[in-house]
Every structure is written in structure tokens, then in C-alpha cells.
Amino acid sequence: MLHRRGPLVTFGHASGAVVVTLPEAFRATVSMRPDAIALSDQAGDIVVSWAEYDDEVRRLAAGLAALLREWGETIGLLLTNRIEFHLVDTAALHLGATPFSIYATLPAARIADICANAGNRILVTERRFLDVVRDTGIAFAHVICVDGPAAGTLDLADVMRNPLPRFDFDATWRQVRPEDLATIVYTSGTTGAPKGVELTHANILAQLAGLAEELPTGGTDRIISYLPAAHIADRVTAHYANIARGMRVVPIADPHRFAEALVAVRPTVVFGVPRVWHKAQAAIEGAVATDPRRARRRLARWALGVGVRTARAERGSGCGPLLRLHHRIAEALVLGRIRRRIGLDAVRFAASGAAPISAEVLEFFHGLGIRLTEVWGLSEAAGVSTSTTVTDPALGSVGKVVPGTELALAADGEILLRGPMVMRGYHRDRERTAAAFTPGGWLLTGDLGRLDSEGNLRIIGRKSEMIINDSGKNIAPALIENAVRAASFLIGSVVVVGEGRPYLVALITLDGDAIGSDARTQGVIAADVADLVHRAGIRDRIVAAVRAANATVSRPEQIKRFVLLDHLWLPGDDELTPKMSVRRAVVERNYAAVIEDLYADVPTGDFLEPTVTQQLRRRIGGRRAPARSAGR
């Protein structure tokens, strides 16, 4: 439950305690189920109980206290998803410090920019990242390696062996206040240098309280932590929910092994970006299509179709007796078995967020028996501001505001937010902080939206990305881009261009994992995307996806020409941020010659797709994907 105490928010813990900081929440969780599992690895070989978690936090806090100079000091975490992240971050919170995460895929220069803004003297990392740490040129006072000793660093054992003399753990965590910073989330910087979003303990607890009604997780729940901890989604759904709600977290360092982890862990809570759900749907449909037994193929297709029809009927006038009977048969023979096979048979709550997802994908999973919801929000508001629900799926929208959040639309349609989960500001950046708020205290989200007749929010696109064509038509590129991605699991990134132009064109990349997997199902062993892109039928499938997407939008919003690139854009490349957001200005600059070729003459018919010739390849720098990029 969300309680207001003056301008702050308190959190109703399952123990009955009303807490106002994350250390208070952690103490309450430990006291409830000390012997229950708090953290574990995928195989279950490493298991940490809440009592053991508490013991490690106490020892680490005592050692870190000896290294800190002041209250609120920042501590950088350059780590993959691993158990030690939770131990160190939670220990830092008990010291009133401000731990923050850095994307492990960032180059040294970007890490240096972030640490310069954060001002951290301490960096916690792994041995594999020490070279890039040295390349930052920053002389950190202390570099701590969590995976063993290395020259010039401390390891966790060193830290715990050298505690601050006479350190009083309990007195220290009790000094933490709701207005103290809990973390800084560095945005991925699609339009410039990353900004450090300051989130307080009160912000985080307000977010968790707002989600509690529709997501009442607890000690019997399990979640896989696979998104980077630098992403607000992982911090809220895994780390902070673990602290305050007591659910078990299973971190995996390699997100490519997420499908494998699902089967091993059988989570009850799953958060996925749209690509995760697109790939899962494609994998299910691909397995059905390649089943050598015709009768089984027909049965599976029938059952999936029944599931979708049932989901549609439940949102409409209801299921008739014949459809209910068919659904019971489909569930017993096919749907339940599919959920068990992919590790989603125990799911109580599943959500998609961080980017729009198509209604067709949502409908597919509803039909499969997984009530996939969609959330919308941003780091500046601690993650989730609106959400659909299991009882009100409102497909095509991102639902209604979560409790505690106020939402309004500006005259131009920009979505405005206000409430206790909204950030304090950008770290050491008064100018951009001032620009982020209206005089009335509303956060300017930068997203355009509208409210439907039921009060559900529908996202139009980013205000800064709106395209105005040569006829003066305002076009949100995200609409057609998302439709193209949803039409084929083979597609990785889509960037639409058309400012001041007579029609839209697009640059399309393949998804490395998907194209590699697709090739293997056809008995093709090749790992270079530049080879796989020219496989028979690939071009036709991408053309079909663009045609299907074009059918969902108005004529000015349709793609008239596109180029299918023979290389990938990977997180951390010039074109993509670590969380896979496209840097449009960089793309348009790097591919200016390619874009001009797409406008070289007037297209005939609905659209054309030029082949990436050697001449075009030279124009984009001869870039080819490394062999390992086409799936694993």
C-alpha cells in the first residue's frame, strides 16, 4: 500500500512494518524469512539465503565504510548480472552511499564521462573489464574486483578483511533518510551525453508501492535478472523488488541464455523488452512449422488459433460454449505443454516494456495462456508510470497510471508526469534539470500520447523524432518502425527517414540471433550476416514484413523504399545505445550516402528495395558483421 507522509511516501511491507528507506525494507524482509532463498545462480549450485545475504551485506558494509570519505558518496558498479552486484549495492545502500551501474558494453570514453559526472572514487568491477577501466584514464582511489584478486586492485575478501574500526552497522543504516539518493541511472544518450537521473529511496519505494496492487509479489516468487542493472527495469523489477518484496532473484551474465534460463528457473515474474516476446513467438511458431509430423502441425496450429480466438472473445462479448470446449481441449493437448516446454508454466505476471509492442504479439501470448501486460515509463519516473492489467489488457495502449502517479497532456500532446516517484533531478546538471520540468512541477517526458475513451494512454512517439514531410504532414516514425519489427522476428533495427522529403525510406538490419537460428533450422551453417542476408527467401520475407506493416498505417506513413543492410548494429556501436535505442542523428550521418541513393529517383509501385551492392557497401565503410554476430 502507498502511504503519504508529508511530501514523502512510505511503503507497506508484507511484515506489517511501514518503511521509508530501502535498508528498512531489507531489514524487514530478512526478519520475515531468514532461511528462504534470496539469490541463486541458474543451476542452483550457488544459493544465498536471506540470513546469508544479511551477513554478507554487514561484512561488506564494514569494509566499504573504511574506504568512503563522506555520506552519500557515489560508488560505480561495472558488472555483469551476478550475485555480487546485489551484495555490493545493498551494502552501499546501508551506508547511505549512492551506488550506480554502468553498462558493461560502453567504451572507455563513455565510462569516463559517466564517472566524471558521478564523481566516484570507488569502482567495483570484474577482471575482464580492467583493461577498459585503465583506458578511461581515471585514477580511481579504489578498484574492487568481485571475481578474485588482480594487480592494482582489491578483491571482496580484501574489503571484508579490513573493516572500519568500531563500525556500527545498525546505527549507520538508521541514519539513511528517504530523501537520500538510492542510485543514479545514466540514460543511454540517444541525442547527446548521458544524463544522470537521481532517484531517492522515496522515489524507489513509491514506484514499488504503485506496482503493488497489480503485482503483489512475495517470497514465493522468482525472477530472472538478465537486463543490465544500469537499466531501470532490472533495478526495479529484480533488485529493489527483491529487497522490499523478498522474491528470489536469479541473475544470468549472458542475456543470450535467457531462453535456457527460463526452462531451468521457471520464473513466476517475467519482464521482457518487445524483442524477447517477438523471438519467443517466432520460436514457438517456427517449432510448429518444422514439426515433421503433419497431424501434430495441424493440431498445434488449431490450438494456437483457438487460444487467440478465446482471447479476443474474452475482451468482447465473451466465449460461447463451443469455444470454451475447444479451448479446454487446446489447453490440455497443446497450450499447457508449450508453456511447460519454454519454461513459462509458472508465470503469474508477465510484462513488456521499454519500447512499444504490437497488439498481435500481446494477443498471441494471451491466447497461449500468458496474460502479457504492457507498461510505459522512463528512468526519470523510476520506471513504470502506466500499465495495462490482466483484467484490463487494453491492447494497443499502455494502460492507466499506476497509483501515486499524476498524468496530463500538454497542448501539443506531450505526456507530463507528476508524483512521488519522479526524480529529484539530473546529477550535477542544473540546466537540464530545469529544462525537464514545467513551472508547475510536471516532468516533461518527451513522449507524445493521447487518452482513449476508457482513459488508457496510447503512445504516438517521441516528440524529438517527429518527421515533417515535404507536404507538412507530421509523422511519428515509431509507428511504422514498430510495425515492421513486429512483422518479422528476423528484423533487428528499423530507422525511418523522411524529414522534408516526399516519402519515407528506411534502413533495416537483421537480428543476429534470429537470422542465425533461422539458418540452422534450414540446415545452413554460416555465421556471417553478410552471407546469411543473401540466403534464398530472406529478402522476400523482409519485403513481406514491410508490406504488412505498410498496410497498418496511412499512405504518408508508409515506407516507399528501404535498404537491407548486410551487417548488424550492436549495443555500444555508434548507432545503438547499450539498451538498444537508436541514435538517429548518428545513423543519418553515417548512412547519408545510402539515404541519398534511396531518393535518387521516383519509386514506382508501392515501394522498392535496392540490393546492397559492393558500391553501396563501400559507401558505408565496407562494414561487415563479425562471424560471431549471427546467433550462437
C-alpha positions as CSV (number, residue, x, y, z in Angstrom):
1,M,0.0,0.0,0.0
2,L,1.1,3.5,-0.7
3,H,1.1,5.9,2.2
4,R,1.9,9.6,2.2
5,R,3.9,11.2,5.0
6,G,4.1,14.8,4.1
7,P,5.8,15.1,0.7
8,L,7.3,11.6,1.0
9,V,5.9,8.1,0.5
10,T,6.1,5.2,2.9
11,F,5.9,1.5,1.8
12,G,3.7,-1.1,3.5
13,H,5.9,-4.1,3.9
14,A,4.4,-7.6,4.0
15,S,5.7,-8.0,7.6
16,G,3.4,-5.2,8.7
17,A,6.1,-2.7,9.0
18,V,5.8,0.7,7.3
19,V,9.2,1.5,5.9
20,V,10.6,4.7,4.3
21,T,14.1,3.6,3.1
22,L,15.5,0.6,1.2
23,P,17.6,-0.5,4.2
24,E,14.5,-0.6,6.4
25,A,12.8,-2.7,3.7
26,F,15.7,-5.1,3.6
27,R,15.8,-5.5,7.4
28,A,12.1,-6.3,7.4
29,T,12.5,-8.8,4.6
30,V,15.4,-10.6,6.3
31,S,13.4,-10.9,9.5
32,M,10.4,-12.5,7.8
33,R,12.1,-15.4,6.1
34,P,15.8,-15.7,7.1
35,D,16.1,-19.3,5.8
36,A,14.4,-18.7,2.4
37,I,16.4,-18.3,-0.8
38,A,17.1,-14.7,-1.7
39,L,19.6,-15.2,-4.6
40,S,20.9,-18.1,-6.6
41,D,22.6,-18.9,-9.9
42,Q,20.8,-20.6,-12.8
43,A,21.9,-24.1,-12.0
44,G,21.1,-23.8,-8.3
45,D,24.8,-24.6,-7.4
46,I,25.1,-21.2,-5.5
47,V,22.3,-20.4,-3.2
48,V,22.2,-17.5,-0.8
49,S,19.5,-17.4,1.9
50,W,18.3,-14.1,3.4
51,A,20.3,-14.7,6.5
52,E,23.4,-15.3,4.5
53,Y,22.6,-12.2,2.3
54,D,22.3,-10.1,5.5
55,D,25.7,-11.5,6.8
56,E,27.5,-10.6,3.6
57,V,25.9,-7.2,3.5
58,R,27.1,-6.5,7.1
59,R,30.7,-7.6,6.3
60,L,30.8,-5.7,3.0
61,A,29.4,-2.5,4.6
62,A,32.0,-2.6,7.3
63,G,34.8,-2.9,4.7
64,L,33.4,-0.3,2.3
65,A,32.9,2.1,5.2
66,A,36.7,2.1,5.6
67,L,37.1,3.3,2.0
68,L,34.4,6.0,2.0
69,R,35.0,9.6,2.9
70,E,31.6,11.2,3.1
71,W,27.9,10.5,3.4
72,G,26.1,10.0,0.0
73,E,29.4,9.2,-1.8
74,T,28.9,7.6,-5.2
75,I,30.2,4.0,-5.9
76,G,30.4,2.9,-9.5
77,L,29.4,-0.7,-10.5
78,L,30.7,-2.0,-13.8
79,L,29.4,-5.6,-13.5
80,T,27.6,-8.2,-15.5
81,N,24.4,-9.7,-13.9
82,R,25.8,-11.6,-10.9
83,I,25.1,-12.3,-7.3
84,E,27.9,-10.0,-6.1
85,F,26.1,-7.0,-7.7
86,H,23.2,-7.4,-5.2
87,L,25.5,-7.8,-2.2
88,V,27.6,-4.7,-3.0
89,D,24.7,-2.5,-4.0
90,T,22.7,-3.4,-0.9
91,A,25.7,-2.9,1.4
92,A,26.3,0.5,-0.1
93,L,22.7,1.5,0.5
94,H,23.1,0.6,4.2
95,L,26.0,3.1,4.3
96,G,24.0,6.0,2.9
97,A,26.2,5.8,-0.2
98,T,24.9,6.1,-3.8
99,P,25.7,3.0,-5.9
100,F,25.1,3.3,-9.6
101,S,25.6,0.9,-12.5
102,I,27.5,1.4,-15.8
103,Y,26.7,-0.5,-19.0
104,A,29.4,-3.1,-19.5
105,T,29.3,-2.6,-23.3
106,L,30.3,1.1,-23.1
107,P,33.7,2.2,-24.5
108,A,36.2,3.7,-22.1
109,A,35.5,7.3,-23.2
110,R,31.8,7.0,-22.3
111,I,32.6,5.3,-19.0
112,A,35.0,8.2,-18.2
113,D,32.2,10.7,-19.0
114,I,29.8,9.0,-16.6
115,C,32.3,8.6,-13.8
116,A,33.4,12.3,-14.2
117,N,29.8,13.3,-13.7
118,A,29.2,10.9,-10.8
119,G,32.5,11.8,-9.1
120,N,33.0,8.3,-7.8
121,R,36.4,7.5,-6.2
122,I,35.4,3.8,-5.9
123,L,34.7,1.4,-8.8
124,V,33.5,-2.2,-8.3
125,T,34.1,-4.3,-11.4
126,E,35.3,-7.7,-12.8
127,R,38.8,-8.7,-14.0
128,R,37.5,-8.8,-17.6
129,F,36.8,-5.1,-17.6
130,L,40.1,-3.9,-16.1
131,D,41.6,-3.0,-19.5
132,V,38.7,-0.7,-20.3
133,V,38.9,0.7,-16.8
134,R,42.5,1.6,-17.3
135,D,41.7,3.1,-20.7
136,T,39.3,5.6,-19.0
137,G,42.4,7.4,-17.7
138,I,40.7,7.9,-14.3
139,A,42.9,7.2,-11.3
140,F,40.2,5.7,-9.0
141,A,41.1,5.7,-5.3
142,H,40.0,2.1,-5.1
143,V,39.1,-0.5,-7.8
144,I,37.5,-3.6,-6.3
145,C,37.3,-6.9,-8.3
146,V,34.4,-9.2,-7.3
147,D,35.8,-12.2,-9.1
148,G,39.2,-12.5,-7.4
149,P,42.5,-10.6,-7.0
150,A,44.2,-8.7,-9.8
151,A,47.2,-6.4,-9.8
152,G,46.5,-2.9,-8.5
153,T,43.0,-3.8,-7.2
154,L,41.3,-5.0,-4.1
155,D,39.1,-8.1,-4.1
156,L,35.9,-8.5,-2.0
157,A,37.8,-10.6,0.5
158,D,40.3,-7.8,1.0
159,V,37.5,-5.4,1.6
160,M,35.8,-7.6,4.2
161,R,39.1,-8.4,5.9
162,N,39.7,-4.7,6.6
163,P,36.6,-3.2,8.2
164,L,36.3,0.3,9.6
165,P,37.3,0.1,13.3
166,R,34.4,0.2,15.7
167,F,32.0,0.4,12.8
168,D,28.3,0.4,14.0
169,F,26.3,-1.2,11.2
170,D,22.8,-0.7,12.7
171,A,23.4,2.9,13.8
172,T,24.7,3.7,10.3
173,W,21.7,2.3,8.2
174,R,19.3,4.0,10.6
175,Q,20.7,7.4,9.6
176,V,19.6,6.8,5.9
177,R,16.7,9.2,5.0
178,P,14.0,8.9,2.4
179,E,15.4,11.9,0.6
180,D,18.9,10.4,0.3
181,L,19.9,9.2,-3.1
182,A,19.5,5.4,-3.7
183,T,21.0,5.4,-7.2
184,I,21.9,7.4,-10.3
185,V,20.5,5.9,-13.5
186,Y,22.5,7.1,-16.5
187,T,20.3,7.4,-19.6
188,S,21.7,6.0,-22.8
189,G,22.2,9.2,-24.6
190,T,20.4,8.9,-27.9
191,T,20.7,12.7,-28.5
192,G,23.8,13.6,-26.6
193,A,25.8,12.9,-23.4
194,P,24.1,10.6,-20.9
195,K,22.2,12.3,-18.1
196,G,22.4,11.0,-14.5
197,V,18.8,10.5,-13.2
198,E,18.9,11.0,-9.4
199,L,16.4,8.6,-7.7
200,T,15.9,8.7,-3.9
201,H,14.8,6.0,-1.5
202,A,11.4,7.6,-1.5
203,N,11.3,7.5,-5.4
204,I,12.0,3.8,-5.4
205,L,9.6,2.9,-2.7
206,A,6.9,5.0,-4.3
207,Q,7.4,3.0,-7.5
208,L,7.2,-0.3,-5.7
209,A,4.1,0.8,-3.8
210,G,2.5,1.9,-7.1
211,L,3.1,-1.5,-8.6
212,A,2.0,-3.5,-5.6
213,E,-1.7,-3.6,-6.4
214,E,-1.3,-5.4,-9.8
215,L,2.0,-7.1,-8.9
216,P,1.7,-8.4,-5.3
217,T,5.0,-10.3,-5.4
218,G,6.4,-12.0,-2.4
219,G,8.8,-14.7,-1.0
220,T,7.5,-17.5,-3.2
221,D,8.2,-15.6,-6.5
222,R,11.2,-16.0,-8.8
223,I,12.5,-13.6,-11.4
224,I,15.5,-13.9,-13.8
225,S,17.8,-10.8,-13.8
226,Y,19.1,-10.6,-17.4
227,L,18.8,-6.9,-18.4
228,P,21.7,-4.8,-17.3
229,A,21.5,-3.3,-13.8
230,A,22.2,0.1,-15.5
231,H,18.7,-0.2,-17.0
232,I,15.9,1.0,-14.6
233,A,13.8,-2.0,-15.5
234,D,16.2,-4.5,-13.9
235,R,16.9,-2.4,-10.9
236,V,13.1,-2.1,-10.1
237,T,11.8,-5.5,-11.1
238,A,14.7,-7.5,-9.8
239,H,17.0,-5.8,-7.3
240,Y,14.7,-3.4,-5.5
241,A,11.7,-5.8,-5.6
242,N,14.0,-8.4,-4.1
243,I,14.9,-6.1,-1.3
244,A,11.4,-4.9,-0.5
245,R,9.2,-7.9,-1.6
246,G,11.5,-10.8,-0.8
247,M,11.3,-12.6,-4.2
248,R,14.1,-14.8,-5.3
249,V,16.4,-13.3,-8.0
250,V,18.4,-15.5,-10.4
251,P,21.0,-13.3,-12.3
252,I,22.4,-14.5,-15.6
253,A,25.5,-12.8,-17.1
254,D,24.7,-13.7,-20.7
255,P,21.3,-12.5,-21.9
256,H,21.6,-14.8,-24.9
257,R,20.9,-17.6,-22.5
258,F,17.6,-16.2,-21.3
259,A,15.6,-18.9,-23.1
260,E,17.7,-21.6,-21.4
261,A,17.3,-19.9,-18.0
262,L,13.5,-19.8,-18.4
263,V,13.4,-23.6,-18.5
264,A,15.8,-24.0,-15.6
265,V,14.3,-21.4,-13.3
266,R,10.6,-21.5,-14.3
267,P,10.1,-17.9,-13.1
268,T,6.8,-16.6,-11.7
269,V,7.5,-13.0,-12.8
270,V,8.9,-12.1,-16.2
271,F,9.8,-8.7,-17.6
272,G,10.9,-8.6,-21.2
273,V,11.5,-6.0,-23.9
274,P,9.4,-6.5,-27.0
275,R,12.2,-8.3,-28.8
276,V,12.1,-11.0,-26.2
277,W,8.5,-11.6,-26.8
278,H,8.8,-11.4,-30.6
279,K,11.5,-14.0,-30.5
280,A,9.6,-16.3,-28.2
281,Q,6.6,-16.2,-30.5
282,A,8.7,-16.8,-33.6
283,A,10.4,-19.8,-31.8
284,I,7.1,-21.3,-31.0
285,E,5.7,-20.8,-34.5
286,G,8.9,-22.0,-36.0
287,A,8.9,-25.2,-34.0
288,V,5.3,-25.8,-35.1
289,A,6.1,-25.2,-38.7
290,T,9.1,-27.5,-38.8
291,D,7.4,-30.4,-36.9
292,P,7.9,-33.3,-39.4
293,R,4.5,-34.8,-38.4
294,R,1.7,-33.3,-40.3
295,A,-1.0,-34.2,-37.8
296,R,0.9,-32.5,-34.9
297,R,1.5,-29.4,-37.0
298,R,-2.3,-29.1,-37.8
299,L,-3.2,-29.8,-34.1
300,A,-0.7,-27.1,-32.8
301,R,-1.9,-24.5,-35.3
302,W,-5.5,-25.2,-34.5
303,A,-4.8,-24.9,-30.8
304,L,-2.9,-21.6,-31.1
305,G,-5.7,-20.3,-33.3
306,V,-8.3,-21.3,-30.6
307,G,-6.2,-19.6,-28.0
308,V,-6.2,-16.3,-30.0
309,R,-9.9,-16.5,-30.7
310,T,-10.6,-17.2,-27.0
311,A,-8.5,-14.1,-26.0
312,R,-10.4,-12.0,-28.5
313,A,-13.8,-13.3,-27.3
314,E,-12.9,-12.6,-23.6
315,R,-12.2,-9.0,-24.5
316,G,-15.5,-8.8,-26.3
317,S,-18.9,-10.4,-25.8
318,G,-17.5,-13.5,-24.1
319,C,-16.8,-17.1,-25.1
320,G,-19.7,-19.3,-26.3
321,P,-20.0,-22.9,-25.0
322,L,-18.4,-24.4,-28.2
323,L,-15.3,-22.1,-28.0
324,R,-14.9,-22.8,-24.3
325,L,-14.9,-26.5,-25.1
326,H,-12.4,-26.1,-27.8
327,H,-10.2,-24.1,-25.5
328,R,-10.2,-26.7,-22.8
329,I,-9.1,-29.3,-25.4
330,A,-6.5,-27.0,-26.8
331,E,-5.2,-26.2,-23.3
332,A,-4.9,-29.9,-22.4
333,L,-3.3,-31.1,-25.6
334,V,-1.1,-28.2,-26.7
335,L,-1.1,-24.9,-24.9
336,G,-0.1,-26.1,-21.5
337,R,2.6,-28.3,-23.0
338,I,4.1,-25.3,-24.9
339,R,4.2,-23.2,-21.7
340,R,6.0,-26.0,-19.9
341,R,8.4,-26.6,-22.8
342,I,9.5,-22.9,-22.8
343,G,9.6,-22.5,-19.0
344,L,6.6,-20.2,-18.7
345,D,4.2,-22.6,-17.0
346,A,4.6,-21.0,-13.5
347,V,4.3,-17.3,-14.6
348,R,1.9,-15.2,-12.6
349,F,2.8,-11.9,-14.0
350,A,4.4,-11.1,-17.4
351,A,5.1,-7.6,-18.8
352,S,6.6,-6.0,-21.8
353,G,8.1,-2.5,-21.7
354,A,11.0,-0.1,-22.8
355,A,9.5,0.0,-26.3
356,P,6.1,-0.5,-27.9
357,I,4.9,-4.0,-28.7
358,S,2.4,-4.9,-31.3
359,A,-1.2,-5.9,-30.3
360,E,-0.7,-9.1,-32.4
361,V,2.1,-10.3,-30.1
362,L,0.2,-9.5,-27.0
363,E,-2.8,-11.4,-28.4
364,F,-0.7,-14.4,-29.2
365,F,0.6,-14.7,-25.6
366,H,-2.9,-14.1,-24.2
367,G,-4.0,-17.0,-26.4
368,L,-1.2,-19.1,-25.1
369,G,-2.4,-18.5,-21.6
370,I,0.2,-15.9,-20.6
371,R,-1.6,-12.7,-19.7
372,L,1.1,-10.4,-21.0
373,T,0.7,-6.8,-19.9
374,E,2.4,-3.6,-21.3
375,V,4.0,-0.9,-19.2
376,W,5.2,2.5,-20.1
377,G,7.5,4.8,-18.2
378,L,11.0,6.3,-18.1
379,S,14.0,6.4,-15.8
380,E,13.1,9.9,-14.7
381,A,10.0,8.5,-13.1
382,A,11.6,5.4,-11.6
383,G,10.5,3.0,-14.3
384,V,6.7,2.4,-14.7
385,S,4.1,5.2,-14.9
386,T,1.3,3.4,-16.7
387,S,0.3,-0.2,-17.1
388,T,-2.3,-2.4,-18.6
389,T,-3.6,-5.2,-16.3
390,V,-4.5,-8.8,-16.5
391,T,-8.2,-7.9,-16.1
392,D,-8.0,-4.9,-18.4
393,P,-5.5,-5.7,-21.2
394,A,-6.5,-2.7,-23.3
395,L,-4.4,-3.9,-26.3
396,G,-2.8,-1.2,-28.3
397,S,-2.5,1.1,-25.3
398,V,-0.1,1.2,-22.3
399,G,-2.9,1.3,-19.9
400,K,-3.7,3.6,-17.0
401,V,-1.5,5.4,-14.5
402,V,-0.2,3.4,-11.6
403,P,-1.3,4.5,-8.1
404,G,0.5,7.7,-6.9
405,T,1.2,9.0,-10.4
406,E,-0.5,12.0,-12.0
407,L,-0.6,12.3,-15.8
408,A,-1.5,15.2,-18.0
409,L,-1.2,16.0,-21.7
410,A,0.3,19.3,-22.9
411,A,-1.3,21.3,-25.7
412,D,1.0,19.6,-28.2
413,G,0.2,16.1,-26.8
414,E,3.4,15.7,-24.8
415,I,2.9,13.4,-21.8
416,L,3.5,15.1,-18.4
417,L,4.0,13.3,-15.1
418,R,4.0,14.3,-11.5
419,G,4.2,12.3,-8.3
420,P,6.5,10.9,-5.6
421,M,8.4,8.6,-8.0
422,V,9.6,11.4,-10.2
423,M,13.3,12.0,-10.0
424,R,15.0,14.7,-7.9
425,G,16.8,16.0,-11.0
426,Y,19.8,15.3,-13.2
427,H,23.1,14.8,-11.3
428,R,25.2,17.9,-11.2
429,D,23.3,19.4,-14.1
430,R,21.0,22.3,-13.0
431,E,20.4,23.5,-16.6
432,R,19.0,20.2,-17.9
433,T,17.1,19.6,-14.6
434,A,15.3,23.0,-15.0
435,A,14.5,22.2,-18.7
436,A,13.0,18.9,-17.7
437,F,10.1,20.4,-15.6
438,T,7.3,22.9,-16.2
439,P,6.9,25.8,-13.7
440,G,4.1,23.7,-12.1
441,G,6.5,20.8,-11.4
442,W,5.3,18.5,-14.2
443,L,8.0,16.3,-15.7
444,L,8.3,16.7,-19.5
445,T,8.6,13.1,-20.7
446,G,9.4,13.9,-24.4
447,D,6.8,11.3,-25.5
448,L,3.6,12.2,-27.3
449,G,0.4,10.5,-26.5
450,R,-3.4,10.6,-26.3
451,L,-6.0,9.2,-23.9
452,D,-8.7,7.0,-25.4
453,S,-12.4,6.9,-24.3
454,E,-11.5,4.4,-21.5
455,G,-8.7,6.6,-20.1
456,N,-6.0,4.4,-21.4
457,L,-2.8,6.1,-22.7
458,R,-1.8,5.5,-26.3
459,I,1.8,6.4,-27.2
460,I,2.3,8.2,-30.5
461,G,6.1,8.6,-30.5
462,R,9.0,10.7,-29.3
463,K,8.4,14.4,-29.7
464,S,12.0,14.9,-30.8
465,E,11.7,12.3,-33.5
466,M,8.6,13.6,-35.3
467,I,9.1,13.8,-39.1
468,I,7.5,16.6,-41.2
469,N,7.5,15.6,-44.8
470,D,7.5,18.0,-47.8
471,S,3.7,18.3,-47.6
472,G,3.8,19.4,-44.0
473,K,2.4,16.1,-42.7
474,N,3.6,15.2,-39.1
475,I,4.7,11.6,-38.9
476,A,5.7,9.6,-35.9
477,P,8.3,7.2,-37.2
478,A,8.0,4.8,-34.3
479,L,4.6,3.7,-35.5
480,I,5.8,2.2,-38.8
481,E,9.1,1.1,-37.3
482,N,7.5,-0.9,-34.6
483,A,5.0,-2.4,-37.1
484,V,7.9,-3.6,-39.3
485,R,9.8,-5.2,-36.4
486,A,6.6,-6.9,-35.2
487,A,6.0,-8.3,-38.7
488,S,9.2,-10.4,-38.7
489,F,11.4,-11.8,-35.9
490,L,14.3,-11.6,-38.4
491,I,14.4,-7.9,-38.2
492,G,16.7,-6.2,-35.7
493,S,16.6,-2.4,-36.1
494,V,14.5,-0.2,-38.4
495,V,15.2,3.5,-38.9
496,V,12.8,5.6,-40.9
497,V,13.9,8.8,-42.6
498,G,11.9,11.5,-44.4
499,E,12.3,15.0,-43.0
500,G,11.3,17.4,-45.7
501,R,11.1,14.6,-48.2
502,P,8.3,13.4,-50.5
503,Y,8.1,9.9,-48.9
504,L,9.6,7.7,-46.2
505,V,12.6,5.4,-46.6
506,A,14.1,3.0,-44.2
507,L,17.4,1.3,-43.2
508,I,16.8,-2.2,-41.9
509,T,19.2,-4.5,-40.1
510,L,18.7,-8.2,-39.3
511,D,18.7,-9.6,-35.8
512,G,21.9,-11.7,-35.4
513,D,20.4,-14.3,-33.2
514,A,17.3,-14.7,-35.2
515,I,19.0,-15.0,-38.6
516,G,21.5,-17.5,-37.3
517,S,18.7,-19.6,-35.7
518,D,16.6,-19.4,-38.9
519,A,19.6,-20.6,-40.9
520,R,20.2,-23.5,-38.7
521,T,16.6,-24.7,-38.9
522,Q,17.1,-24.8,-42.6
523,G,20.4,-26.8,-42.3
524,V,22.5,-23.8,-43.2
525,I,25.7,-23.5,-41.2
526,A,27.0,-19.9,-41.6
527,A,27.8,-17.3,-39.1
528,D,28.5,-14.2,-41.1
529,V,25.4,-11.9,-41.5
530,A,26.8,-10.6,-44.8
531,D,26.4,-14.2,-46.2
532,L,23.1,-15.0,-44.5
533,V,21.4,-11.9,-45.7
534,H,21.6,-13.2,-49.2
535,R,20.0,-16.6,-48.5
536,A,17.2,-17.5,-50.7
537,G,13.9,-16.1,-49.4
538,I,15.3,-13.7,-46.8
539,R,14.8,-10.6,-49.0
540,D,11.2,-11.8,-49.8
541,R,10.4,-12.2,-46.1
542,I,11.7,-8.7,-45.2
543,V,9.7,-7.3,-48.2
544,A,6.6,-9.1,-46.9
545,A,7.2,-7.6,-43.4
546,V,7.4,-4.1,-44.8
547,R,4.3,-4.7,-46.9
548,A,2.4,-6.0,-43.9
549,A,3.5,-3.0,-41.8
550,N,2.5,-0.6,-44.5
551,A,-1.0,-2.0,-44.5
552,T,-1.4,-0.8,-40.9
553,V,-0.7,2.9,-41.5
554,S,-1.8,5.8,-43.7
555,R,-0.2,6.3,-47.1
556,P,2.2,9.2,-45.9
557,E,3.4,6.9,-43.1
558,Q,4.3,4.0,-45.4
559,I,7.8,3.1,-46.3
560,K,8.3,3.5,-50.1
561,R,11.9,2.3,-50.2
562,F,14.3,0.6,-47.9
563,V,17.7,-1.0,-47.8
564,L,18.5,-4.2,-46.0
565,L,22.0,-3.8,-44.6
566,D,24.4,-6.7,-44.6
567,H,25.8,-6.0,-41.1
568,L,24.5,-5.6,-37.6
569,W,24.2,-2.7,-35.2
570,L,25.2,-3.9,-31.8
571,P,24.7,-2.3,-28.4
572,G,27.6,0.1,-27.8
573,D,28.1,0.7,-31.6
574,D,27.8,4.3,-32.9
575,E,24.2,3.6,-34.0
576,L,22.8,1.9,-30.8
577,T,22.9,2.8,-27.2
578,P,23.6,0.0,-24.7
579,K,19.9,-0.6,-24.2
580,M,19.3,-0.8,-28.0
581,S,17.9,2.6,-28.6
582,V,18.8,4.0,-32.0
583,R,20.9,7.2,-32.3
584,R,19.0,8.7,-35.2
585,A,21.3,11.6,-35.9
586,V,24.3,9.2,-36.0
587,V,22.6,6.8,-38.3
588,E,21.6,9.6,-40.7
589,R,25.1,11.0,-40.7
590,N,26.9,7.6,-41.1
591,Y,24.5,6.5,-43.8
592,A,23.9,9.8,-45.6
593,A,25.1,8.4,-49.0
594,V,22.8,5.3,-48.7
595,I,19.8,7.5,-47.8
596,E,20.5,9.8,-50.8
597,D,20.6,6.7,-53.1
598,L,17.1,5.8,-51.8
599,Y,15.8,9.2,-53.0
600,A,17.8,9.0,-56.3
601,D,14.7,8.6,-58.4
602,V,10.9,8.4,-58.0
603,P,9.8,4.9,-57.0
604,T,7.2,3.1,-59.0
605,G,4.5,0.9,-57.4
606,D,4.2,0.8,-53.6
607,F,7.9,0.5,-52.8
608,L,11.3,-0.8,-54.0
609,E,14.1,-2.5,-52.1
610,P,17.6,-1.9,-53.5
611,T,20.2,-4.6,-53.1
612,V,23.2,-3.7,-51.0
613,T,25.8,-3.7,-53.8
614,Q,29.6,-3.6,-53.5
615,Q,29.3,0.1,-54.3
616,L,26.8,0.7,-51.5
617,R,29.0,-1.3,-49.2
618,R,31.9,0.9,-49.9
619,R,29.8,3.9,-49.2
620,I,29.0,2.6,-45.7
621,G,32.6,1.9,-44.9
622,G,32.8,-1.7,-46.0
623,R,31.4,-2.8,-42.6
624,R,30.6,-6.4,-42.2
625,A,29.4,-8.2,-39.1
626,P,31.9,-10.4,-37.3
627,A,31.3,-14.1,-37.7
628,R,30.1,-14.5,-34.1
629,S,27.3,-11.9,-34.6
630,A,24.9,-14.2,-36.4
631,G,23.5,-16.0,-33.4
632,R,25.1,-18.5,-31.0
